[in-house]
Amino acid sequence: MKFHLPLIASLVLGSAAQSAPYCENLLNREALPKKYAKIAPIYSNQASGWVFTQDQLKDRYEMKSSSLKLVQAIVDEFAARDVPLAIVVAPPRPVIAGQDNLDAAMGQYLYSVADARSSFDKLIEQLASTGAIVPNLSDVALADPDLRDRFYFRRDTHWTAVGSAVSATALAHTVNTQAPDLFTNDGDLAFRDLEASGAIQEEGSLAEVVHKACGTALPPETSATFDLSRSGDLLDALADGPAIALLGSSFSNRYKRDHYRVADALARAFDADVENFSVSGGGPIGAIEAYVMSGALDRKNHDLVVWELPYTESFNSQSFLRQLLGALGESRAPIKAAELQKQSQATLVKLAEGVTTSGIEIEAEDIAKQSFNLEVRFDNGSTAKVYLGRRNSVPVDMRASSLRSSLSHYGNRAPVEIVITPIKGARIKHVAVF
């Protein structure tokens, strides 16, 4: 039988006053284990089960103009290779939970769901303005009260298998609207037509926080799963190779596997093979940078690249944008002359007179330790800070031997020196500018 979502109302609490948290320790950074202090205060409500950490509670998402220029340059690099880029940003979890649940956990007037949603919508509009394929998943999740209630786990930061299935379908609709000739399916796929086939359990990262801070063991949550079998000819698809590369985060690689069946949902929505390269804990570009540096994009291994990243990653943290743009420019950028001067804890890179640079490349002695802070010095005396590195969660076999950062799009300022400071045990083997 078909699985039709019942139109039940989402949970509405009877009082706007703050309800009882799991324990007061969650609100006190000093009372929490060091691992969790950085995400405190942590707001919770025993009655509803919702838990919200401080890093989820930002309400400004739109990009600065300088960040938008970097994203535009990234999308242009994909367009130059004739490979469409889809950017999938999971919607803000507090927005999907709703104002009543936020007020019950935090108290009134401490967080505005309306403001956060408006700002997130502006981010999606900005991303779409670059020519990338960008579904607005907040619109999708909020379209139906029951779907809204099922989209996110209450005691984990990730979407449910319901949320991932809906998001995959929304992406397919958006792709078929913007690039109707890319896939043979017509985009008329409906979540309500999926057949229920089982369930998954989620122990919950936020349930773990409650357990450590409060001594309260909470039961796992359950999410429905669906029959995601495809209608097309699988053998034909395999003969041509996977059509879609999924390059995401823990949303697509939970427990180092696709726990929420994101790739399966995409395969069903597009009726095409999906290859999942996602990296849990790899940050916003762990997977997509590895894909680019491997040469897969230049070889056009896939017809569509899906860059999935959580809403907690800010596009205004420009270092990761510069690093991805640097990777994208690797195959075409000639190496230029520069002078290196060793300092006590750093290396100074001085450009030769008259030489301009669009980026820097650093090779580390140990491929497992690739973390550097850069201070870029400009011709007008100003400076800029840039981080260049890979998180420990990115597997060594997915890492290139070097890292690149774009030093373009700084307005009228021209870099003249770069100070490189290794961190986290990294050591420099080679430096070049391009």
HUQUI-V994296 format. One record per residue. N is the residue number from 0. RES is the residue in one small letter. PSI is psi in whole degrees, 0 to 359 (NA if undefined). D_CENTER is the distance of its C-alpha to the mean C-alpha in Angstrom with 2 decimals. Layout:
# HUQUI-V994296
n	res	psi	d_center
N	RES	PSI	D_CENTER
N	RES	PSI	D_CENTER
This chain:
# HUQUI-V994296
n	res	psi	d_center
0	m	154	35.17
1	k	151	32.30
2	f	104	29.81
3	h	125	30.19
4	l	123	28.22
5	p	140	30.88
6	l	71	30.62
7	i	149	30.86
8	a	146	30.00
9	s	161	27.03
10	l	126	28.10
11	v	121	29.92
12	l	147	31.39
13	g	337	34.98
14	s	140	34.70
15	a	350	32.38
16	a	155	33.44
17	q	131	31.18
18	s	173	31.73
19	a	129	32.19
20	p	171	29.22
21	y	323	29.14
22	c	159	30.69
23	e	337	31.16
24	n	330	29.69
25	l	334	26.17
26	l	350	26.95
27	n	108	28.44
28	r	322	26.29
29	e	340	29.40
30	a	355	30.12
31	l	152	26.82
32	p	148	26.18
33	k	324	24.63
34	k	328	21.43
35	y	350	20.87
36	a	327	22.66
37	k	345	19.71
38	i	14	18.10
39	a	160	21.55
40	p	149	23.18
41	i	120	21.95
42	y	141	23.31
43	s	164	24.57
44	n	110	27.12
45	q	325	29.21
46	a	317	30.52
47	s	336	27.30
48	g	357	25.26
49	w	140	22.27
50	v	133	20.71
51	f	126	18.49
52	t	159	17.43
53	q	325	17.70
54	d	346	14.10
55	q	352	13.34
56	l	21	16.25
57	k	153	15.43
58	d	15	16.86
59	r	117	16.16
60	y	335	13.17
61	e	151	15.01
62	m	148	14.94
63	k	159	17.99
64	s	325	19.95
65	s	324	19.32
66	s	320	15.52
67	l	322	16.23
68	k	322	18.62
69	l	318	16.19
70	v	319	13.77
71	q	318	17.07
72	a	323	18.19
73	i	312	15.19
74	v	322	15.82
75	d	325	19.49
76	e	321	19.17
77	f	318	17.90
78	a	324	20.70
79	a	334	23.18
80	r	2	22.57
81	d	39	22.94
82	v	114	19.67
83	p	143	17.73
84	l	124	14.00
85	a	132	12.13
86	i	117	8.90
87	v	112	7.73
88	v	117	6.26
89	a	140	7.70
90	p	157	10.69
91	p	125	11.87
92	r	318	13.60
93	p	325	16.71
94	v	318	17.20
95	i	326	17.37
96	a	322	19.61
97	g	156	21.93
98	q	321	24.19
99	d	318	26.83
100	n	325	24.67
101	l	316	23.30
102	d	320	26.91
103	a	327	28.21
104	a	327	25.90
105	m	333	26.06
106	g	156	29.15
107	q	151	29.61
108	y	10	28.37
109	l	343	25.83
110	y	132	22.77
111	s	111	22.85
112	v	321	20.79
113	a	317	22.27
114	d	317	21.21
115	a	318	17.57
116	r	317	17.52
117	s	317	19.38
118	s	319	17.06
119	f	319	13.91
120	d	323	16.14
121	k	321	17.01
122	l	314	13.49
123	i	318	13.29
124	e	319	16.80
125	q	314	16.07
126	l	317	13.33
127	a	331	15.86
128	s	342	18.64
129	t	349	17.53
130	g	354	18.43
131	a	158	15.02
132	i	114	14.99
133	v	104	13.00
134	p	149	13.98
135	n	99	14.28
136	l	344	13.41
137	s	321	15.11
138	d	319	18.26
139	v	311	18.06
140	a	331	17.62
141	l	3	20.36
142	a	338	22.76
143	d	133	24.60
144	p	323	25.39
145	d	320	25.32
146	l	319	22.02
147	r	319	20.61
148	d	336	22.14
149	r	354	20.69
150	f	318	17.06
151	y	150	15.85
152	f	153	17.68
153	r	335	19.71
154	r	28	19.68
155	d	156	16.24
156	t	350	12.76
157	h	164	11.60
158	w	161	12.78
159	t	176	16.12
160	a	333	17.33
161	v	313	18.66
162	g	319	15.38
163	s	323	13.89
164	a	318	17.23
165	v	319	17.36
166	s	321	13.94
167	a	318	15.11
168	t	319	18.37
169	a	320	17.03
170	l	318	15.22
171	a	318	18.55
172	h	316	20.48
173	t	317	18.56
174	v	316	18.95
175	n	338	22.56
176	t	316	23.18
177	q	329	21.97
178	a	70	22.97
179	p	340	25.61
180	d	0	27.09
181	l	321	24.05
182	f	154	24.55
183	t	339	27.79
184	n	156	26.69
185	d	2	27.50
186	g	0	24.41
187	d	57	26.69
188	l	133	24.87
189	a	132	25.04
190	f	324	23.28
191	r	344	26.63
192	d	358	28.26
193	l	147	26.32
194	e	131	28.61
195	a	136	27.99
196	s	359	28.28
197	g	206	27.46
198	a	157	25.05
199	i	157	22.59
200	q	146	22.76
201	e	116	20.15
202	e	322	21.67
203	g	115	19.08
204	s	327	17.53
205	l	331	18.92
206	a	325	22.19
207	e	320	22.40
208	v	314	22.21
209	v	319	25.00
210	h	315	26.98
211	k	321	26.89
212	a	326	27.65
213	c	347	30.02
214	g	18	31.42
215	t	118	30.56
216	a	121	29.45
217	l	146	27.58
218	p	156	27.65
219	p	155	24.73
220	e	158	23.29
221	t	141	23.72
222	s	139	21.87
223	a	149	23.67
224	t	169	22.89
225	f	160	24.32
226	d	108	26.29
227	l	27	23.84
228	s	151	26.60
229	r	159	26.78
230	s	342	29.71
231	g	187	29.86
232	d	104	31.59
233	l	322	29.41
234	l	320	31.88
235	d	320	31.61
236	a	318	27.83
237	l	327	28.13
238	a	328	30.78
239	d	354	28.51
240	g	163	25.56
241	p	138	22.06
242	a	338	21.12
243	i	133	17.32
244	a	122	14.80
245	l	116	11.66
246	l	90	9.16
247	g	200	6.32
248	s	203	5.78
249	s	342	8.62
250	f	330	8.33
251	s	2	9.86
252	n	47	11.66
253	r	137	13.14
254	y	31	16.33
255	k	30	15.76
256	r	169	16.43
257	d	72	15.14
258	h	326	16.57
259	y	6	15.43
260	r	43	16.66
261	v	313	13.82
262	a	320	15.42
263	d	320	18.78
264	a	320	17.91
265	l	318	16.74
266	a	321	19.92
267	r	317	22.01
268	a	321	20.68
269	f	349	21.21
270	d	50	24.07
271	a	154	22.78
272	d	141	21.79
273	v	133	18.16
274	e	122	17.34
275	n	112	14.40
276	f	15	13.28
277	s	153	10.14
278	v	116	10.29
279	s	127	10.25
280	g	10	10.00
281	g	3	9.23
282	g	188	6.84
283	p	335	4.46
284	i	10	7.44
285	g	314	9.37
286	a	315	9.85
287	i	325	10.14
288	e	318	12.39
289	a	321	14.45
290	y	313	14.94
291	v	313	16.18
292	m	337	18.32
293	s	346	19.86
294	g	359	21.41
295	a	325	20.05
296	l	315	19.03
297	d	328	22.46
298	r	351	24.13
299	k	53	22.43
300	n	337	21.86
301	h	154	20.01
302	d	337	20.69
303	l	135	17.14
304	v	127	13.78
305	v	112	10.78
306	w	107	7.43
307	e	133	5.01
308	l	151	1.41
309	p	158	3.76
310	y	343	6.58
311	t	347	7.64
312	e	125	6.04
313	s	129	8.94
314	f	350	9.71
315	n	357	13.09
316	s	88	12.40
317	q	347	13.75
318	s	317	14.23
319	f	330	11.05
320	l	318	11.93
321	r	323	15.44
322	q	318	14.73
323	l	319	13.08
324	l	323	15.96
325	g	319	18.38
326	a	321	17.50
327	l	333	17.98
328	g	3	21.32
329	e	317	22.60
330	s	344	24.89
331	r	355	26.80
332	a	121	27.18
333	p	146	30.60
334	i	139	31.05
335	k	164	33.11
336	a	141	35.60
337	a	154	34.79
338	e	134	36.65
339	l	131	35.23
340	q	122	36.78
341	k	128	36.17
342	q	182	36.06
343	s	309	36.30
344	q	5	32.64
345	a	173	31.10
346	t	129	31.67
347	l	126	32.63
348	v	116	31.96
349	k	124	34.51
350	l	143	34.46
351	a	151	37.84
352	e	130	39.73
353	g	355	38.78
354	v	131	35.64
355	t	155	32.39
356	t	147	28.97
357	s	356	25.61
358	g	173	23.84
359	i	146	24.39
360	e	132	24.08
361	i	128	24.44
362	e	128	25.48
363	a	152	25.55
364	e	323	28.50
365	d	118	26.43
366	i	341	23.43
367	a	352	22.16
368	k	93	22.30
369	q	77	20.45
370	s	124	19.82
371	f	141	21.54
372	n	134	21.96
373	l	139	23.37
374	e	114	25.70
375	v	125	26.32
376	r	133	29.80
377	f	167	30.90
378	d	342	34.31
379	n	8	34.73
380	g	353	34.34
381	s	167	30.88
382	t	164	28.02
383	a	143	24.21
384	k	137	22.04
385	v	136	19.32
386	y	138	17.53
387	l	114	17.40
388	g	174	16.43
389	r	140	14.63
390	r	153	13.78
391	n	334	16.45
392	s	342	14.36
393	v	117	14.07
394	p	146	17.35
395	v	323	20.20
396	d	354	20.96
397	m	0	17.65
398	r	138	18.38
399	a	161	20.44
400	s	338	23.40
401	s	167	22.43
402	l	150	19.68
403	r	145	19.85
404	s	133	18.97
405	s	133	19.98
406	l	22	22.59
407	s	177	23.15
408	h	43	22.63
409	y	26	24.35
410	g	224	26.86
411	n	1	30.44
412	r	138	29.88
413	a	127	30.49
414	p	139	29.47
415	v	334	32.61
416	e	150	31.54
417	i	126	28.52
418	v	122	28.85
419	i	123	26.80
420	t	112	26.66
421	p	145	25.53
422	i	165	23.93
423	k	37	23.37
424	g	7	26.28
425	a	152	25.24
426	r	142	28.17
427	i	131	28.50
428	k	320	30.18
429	h	145	30.03
430	v	140	28.91
431	a	157	29.19
432	v	156	28.41
433	f	NA	27.96
